[in-house]
């Protein structure tokens, strides 16, 4: 149980996919204008990561032992299929969210954080429970990063920010500060 908790905390905070590994930056910078949209995209990422972790473990354990050279393409097919399912479900259940996410929902397919999860979990030799906990922590970390940046962006709309720093420059400065803050978690857990 301790090992599972460490895997979860590590993926959530210490090795946050966006703020430590810099994977999944496109939706991080593009969808974080509204808190609600960022949170929902984060939940979609969590779902896709959980399904990807399950499928990657199944493929790696039972199928790819005979053809390991198909690993990357297999993971990409699983991710693309899962994202298509999520896209259809969101379009049916919440057309408003579907419009708000726009191009960023299909971009989960090419989100390197999702592919990174599958590759990292299999390279680390995680079992099924460890892979799912890793996916939950990584998805939670992605959601946390998206929500933090969206919250900061919403709060700063009413501030008088100099024109030189507005827009992309401000977003990148805040992202850098968030990244440095999350690097502090690595020092807290280095004794383990």
Residue pairs with C-beta under 8 A, 6 or more apart in sequence:
3 130
4 129
4 130
4 133
6 189
6 192
7 126
7 130
7 133
7 134
7 137
8 133
8 134
8 136
8 137
8 140
9 137
9 189
10 137
10 189
11 17
11 133
11 134
11 136
11 137
11 138
11 140
11 141
12 137
12 138
12 140
12 141
12 144
13 141
13 182
13 185
14 20
14 182
14 185
14 186
14 188
14 189
15 21
15 141
16 141
16 142
16 144
16 145
16 182
17 23
17 24
17 113
17 116
17 117
17 138
17 141
17 142
17 145
18 24
18 25
18 28
18 113
18 141
18 142
18 145
18 146
19 141
19 145
19 175
19 178
19 179
19 182
19 183
20 179
20 182
20 183
20 186
21 113
21 116
22 179
23 111
23 112
23 113
23 116
24 45
24 111
24 112
24 113
24 114
24 142
26 104
26 107
26 111
27 41
27 45
27 104
27 107
27 108
27 111
27 146
28 142
28 145
28 146
28 149
28 175
29 168
29 171
29 172
29 175
30 104
31 37
31 38
31 41
31 101
31 104
31 146
31 150
32 38
32 146
32 149
32 150
32 153
32 171
33 150
33 153
33 154
34 100
34 150
34 154
35 147
35 150
35 151
35 154
37 97
37 100
37 101
37 150
38 146
38 147
38 149
38 150
39 143
39 146
39 147
39 150
40 94
40 97
40 100
40 101
41 101
41 104
41 105
41 146
42 139
42 142
42 143
42 144
42 146
42 147
43 143
44 86
44 90
44 101
44 105
44 108
45 108
45 111
45 113
45 114
45 139
45 142
45 143
45 146
46 135
46 136
46 139
46 140
46 142
46 143
47 82
47 86
47 139
48 79
48 82
48 83
48 86
48 108
48 114
48 139
49 113
49 114
49 117
49 135
49 136
49 138
49 139
49 142
50 132
50 135
50 136
50 139
51 78
51 82
52 75
52 78
52 79
52 82
52 114
52 117
52 118
52 135
53 117
53 118
53 121
53 131
53 132
53 134
53 135
54 128
54 131
54 132
54 135
55 75
55 78
55 82
56 75
56 78
56 117
56 118
56 121
56 122
56 131
57 121
57 122
57 126
57 127
57 128
57 131
59 71
59 74
59 75
59 78
60 71
60 122
63 74
64 70
64 71
64 74
71 122
72 119
75 115
75 118
75 119
76 115
78 118
79 108
79 109
79 114
79 115
79 118
80 109
83 105
83 106
83 108
83 109
84 109
86 105
86 108
87 98
87 105
87 106
90 97
90 98
90 101
90 105
91 98
98 105
108 114
113 138
113 142
117 134
117 135
117 138
120 134
121 130
121 131
121 134
121 135
124 130
124 134
126 134
145 178
148 178
149 171
149 174
149 175
149 178
152 174
153 171
153 174
156 170
161 170
165 173
